[in-house]
Amino acid sequence: MYLKELVISTSTNRVIREVSFKKGLNLVVGYNNDTGSSNNL
């Protein structure tokens, strides 16, 4: 997953903080299984 901007907000959509990633942020998302978790894609 590639992020350019992260916006943190409340449940009423009031923005708490906006974080921009000028060069982008490459985020690796893992998955849960019975023996632990993995970040392998």
Secondary structure as UniProt FT lines:
FT   STRAND          2..9
FT   TURN            11..12
FT   STRAND          15..26
FT   STRAND          31..33
FT   TURN            34..35
FT   STRAND          36..38
//
